[in-house]
């Protein structure tokens, strides 16, 4: 869900037994230690020597390892899922939203396990500190934003558990998207679906809920930033262009690609 995570995502970590943990880098180098803590320094030394171009720091290496440790979500995609319930992301749902990122959001992609959907709020790749901030600080910042009503959007529940997330917040909240003329504009910047629930139209249902909710929240326009050249499903976390087109969004900019929906055209029940 955050840019700049492609190479670290290829690293694999395996727990061999209670006393040994092995790390196999994408280049084939193997490191081992007694536990996560003992792997931080050798892993950092390896990346500084063999992959200096990645610019990984002690914090980013530790973030990756600890994300792998705490993630317990299932990886197997389900052929069928239970009833899907879409609810607004409200302050009282901060704990369950954060728990989703702690445990279920990225069991297949620990490189993004430290993002907590704060990437765009913190300036994205234009922020030189991004990728080097301790994950607990990022987590706490997002929890505080949700509790304050500053991060909004929708959650998908399946079988009483959060299975998907959509961040749709005021465009003025995002330094890389804000223009100074942001009144009434809400930006859809991220979808996260837990692996078992992918390909069950959760993202579409989340977007539909955001469209329905936006006028009553004071918005007149929805804006989103899909990619034409998404290299993988993960890099399409901003939402597929086709999904936005089906919902009535129109392209207003080609470089960068921006789509918009005039909410005055949407009829809502009184």
C-alpha positions in Angstrom: 0.0 0.0 0.0 2.9 2.3 0.1 5.3 3.1 -2.7 9.0 2.2 -2.4 8.3 -1.3 -1.0 9.0 -3.4 -4.1 12.4 -4.8 -3.2 11.9 -5.5 0.5 8.7 -7.4 -0.4 10.9 -10.1 -2.0 12.7 -10.9 1.2 11.5 -14.0 2.9 11.7 -14.8 6.6 11.1 -18.3 8.1 10.8 -19.4 11.6 12.8 -22.7 11.8 12.3 -23.5 15.5 12.0 -21.8 18.8 15.7 -20.8 18.9 16.6 -20.0 15.3 15.2 -17.7 12.7 16.5 -17.7 9.1 16.4 -14.8 6.7 16.8 -15.5 3.0 17.3 -12.3 0.9 16.1 -12.0 -2.6 19.7 -12.2 -3.7 20.1 -15.6 -2.1 22.1 -14.7 0.9 21.0 -16.5 4.1 21.3 -15.0 7.6 20.2 -16.6 10.8 19.9 -15.7 14.5 18.4 -16.8 17.7 15.4 -14.4 17.3 14.1 -11.3 15.6 16.3 -9.0 17.6 19.5 -10.8 16.8 18.7 -10.6 13.0 18.4 -6.8 12.9 22.2 -6.0 12.8 23.3 -8.8 10.4 20.4 -7.9 8.1 21.2 -4.2 8.1 24.9 -5.0 7.5 23.9 -7.2 4.5 21.7 -4.5 2.9 24.3 -1.8 3.4 27.0 -3.9 1.7 25.0 -5.7 -1.0 21.9 -3.5 -1.6 22.9 0.0 -0.6 20.7 1.4 -3.3 17.6 0.5 -1.3 18.6 2.9 1.4 17.3 0.7 4.2 17.9 1.8 7.8 17.9 -0.1 11.1 14.4 1.1 11.7 13.1 -0.1 8.3 14.7 -3.5 8.8 13.2 -3.8 12.3 9.8 -2.7 11.0 9.8 -5.5 8.4 10.9 -8.2 10.9 8.4 -7.1 13.5 5.6 -6.9 10.9 6.3 -10.5 10.0 6.2 -11.5 13.6 2.9 -9.9 14.5 0.9 -10.7 11.4 -1.4 -13.7 11.9 -3.9 -13.3 9.1 -4.8 -16.1 6.7 -3.3 -16.3 3.3 -5.6 -18.7 1.6 -8.2 -17.0 -0.6 -11.8 -18.2 0.0 -14.0 -19.4 -2.9 -17.0 -18.2 -1.0 -17.4 -15.6 1.8 -20.2 -14.9 4.3 -22.4 -11.8 4.3 -20.5 -8.6 3.6 -21.4 -5.6 5.7 -20.0 -2.2 4.9 -19.8 0.4 7.7 -18.4 3.9 7.8 -15.0 4.4 9.4 -16.0 6.3 12.5 -14.0 7.3 15.6 -15.6 4.4 17.7 -14.1 1.9 15.2 -10.5 3.0 15.6 -9.5 0.0 17.6 -10.9 -2.6 15.1 -9.4 -0.7 12.1 -6.0 -0.7 13.7 -6.3 -4.3 14.7 -7.0 -5.1 11.0 -3.6 -3.6 10.0 -1.9 -5.3 13.0 -3.0 -8.8 12.1 -4.8 -9.3 8.9 -4.0 -6.7 6.2 -0.6 -7.8 5.0 0.3 -11.4 5.9 1.6 -11.7 2.3 3.4 -8.4 2.2 5.2 -7.4 5.5 7.1 -4.6 3.7 3.8 -2.7 3.9 3.0 -3.8 7.4 4.3 -0.6 8.9 2.2 1.8 6.8 -1.2 1.8 8.6 -2.4 3.8 5.6 -0.4 6.8 6.7 1.7 7.0 3.5 -0.2 9.9 1.8 -1.0 11.7 5.1 2.8 12.0 5.7 3.7 13.2 2.2 4.5 9.9 0.5 7.8 9.6 -1.3 8.3 13.3 -1.0 8.9 12.8 2.7 12.5 11.7 3.2 11.6 10.2 6.6 9.0 7.8 5.2 10.2 4.2 5.5 12.5 5.1 8.5 9.8 5.9 11.1 9.1 3.3 13.8 5.9 1.4 13.0 4.5 2.0 16.5 4.6 5.8 15.9 2.9 5.4 12.6 0.2 3.1 14.2 -0.4 5.6 17.0 -0.7 8.5 14.6 -3.3 6.7 12.5 -5.3 5.6 15.6 -5.4 9.2 16.8 -6.5 10.4 13.4 -9.4 8.0 13.3 -10.5 8.8 16.8 -10.4 12.5 15.9 -12.5 11.9 12.7 -9.6 13.1 10.5 -9.2 9.8 8.7 -12.5 8.7 7.2 -13.7 6.1 4.7 -15.3 2.6 5.2 -14.7 -0.8 6.6 -15.9 -4.2 5.2 -17.0 -6.7 7.8 -17.3 -10.4 6.9 -18.4 -12.9 9.6 -18.0 -10.2 12.2 -14.4 -9.4 11.3 -12.8 -6.5 9.4 -11.9 -7.8 6.0 -11.4 -4.6 4.0 -10.5 -0.9 4.4 -11.0 2.2 2.3 -9.3 5.5 3.1 -11.5 8.3 1.7 -10.6 11.5 3.6 -10.6 15.2 2.9 -8.2 16.1 0.0 -6.7 18.8 2.1 -5.3 16.0 4.4 -2.9 14.8 1.7 0.1 17.0 1.0 0.7 15.3 -2.4 -2.9 15.9 -3.6 -4.0 19.1 -1.9 -4.2 22.1 -4.2 -5.3 24.9 -1.7 -8.7 24.8 -3.3 -9.9 21.6 -1.6 -13.2 22.6 -0.1 -15.8 19.9 -0.7 -13.3 17.5 -2.2 -12.8 14.0 -0.8 -9.9 11.8 -2.0 -10.1 8.1 -2.2 -6.5 7.0 -1.8 -6.3 3.4 -0.6 -8.1 0.0 -0.5 -6.8 -2.9 1.6 -8.5 -6.2 1.4 -7.3 -9.2 3.5 -6.0 -12.1 1.3 -8.9 -14.5 2.0 -11.5 -11.9 0.8 -9.9 -10.7 -2.4 -11.9 -11.0 -5.7 -15.2 -10.8 -3.9 -16.0 -7.2 -4.9 -15.2 -5.8 -1.5 -13.4 -2.8 -3.0 -16.4 -2.0 -5.2 -18.7 -2.3 -2.2 -16.5 0.0 -0.2 -16.4 2.6 -3.0 -20.2 2.4 -3.3 -20.5 3.1 0.4 -18.1 6.1 0.2 -20.1 7.5 -2.7 -23.3 7.1 -0.8 -21.9 8.7 2.4 -20.0 11.6 0.9 -22.8 14.2 0.3 -24.1 13.8 3.9 -20.5 14.4 5.1 -20.4 17.7 3.2 -18.5 16.7 0.1 -19.5 17.7 -3.4 -16.7 15.9 -5.3 -14.9 12.6 -5.0 -11.4 12.3 -6.5 -9.1 9.3 -7.0 -5.7 8.4 -8.5 -5.7 5.0 -10.2 -2.8 3.7 -12.2 -2.7 2.6 -15.8 0.6 0.7 -15.3 0.0 -1.2 -12.1 2.6 -3.9 -12.0 0.7 -6.1 -9.6 -2.5 -6.3 -7.7 -0.7 -4.9 -4.7 0.4 -1.8 -6.6 -3.3 -1.2 -7.6 -4.1 -0.4 -4.0 -5.4 3.0 -5.1 -8.2 1.3 -6.9 -8.6 0.1 -10.5 -9.5 2.6 -13.2 -12.2 0.3 -14.5 -13.9 0.2 -11.1 -14.0 4.0 -10.9 -15.3 4.2 -14.5 -18.2 1.8 -13.6 -19.0 4.1 -10.7 -19.3 7.1 -13.0 -15.9 8.8 -12.4 -14.4 10.6 -15.4 -10.8 11.3 -16.2 -9.9 14.9 -15.5 -6.1 14.6 -15.8 -3.9 12.2 -17.7 -0.5 13.0 -16.1 -0.9 12.4 -13.3 -4.0 10.3 -13.8 -6.9 11.7 -11.8 -10.6 10.7 -11.9 -13.5 12.6 -10.4 -17.1 12.1 -9.6 -19.5 15.1 -9.3 -21.7 14.0 -6.4 -24.5 16.4 -7.4 -25.4 13.9 -10.1 -25.9 11.1 -7.6 -29.5 10.7 -6.3 -29.8 9.8 -2.7 -32.9 8.8 -0.7 -34.4 11.6 1.4 
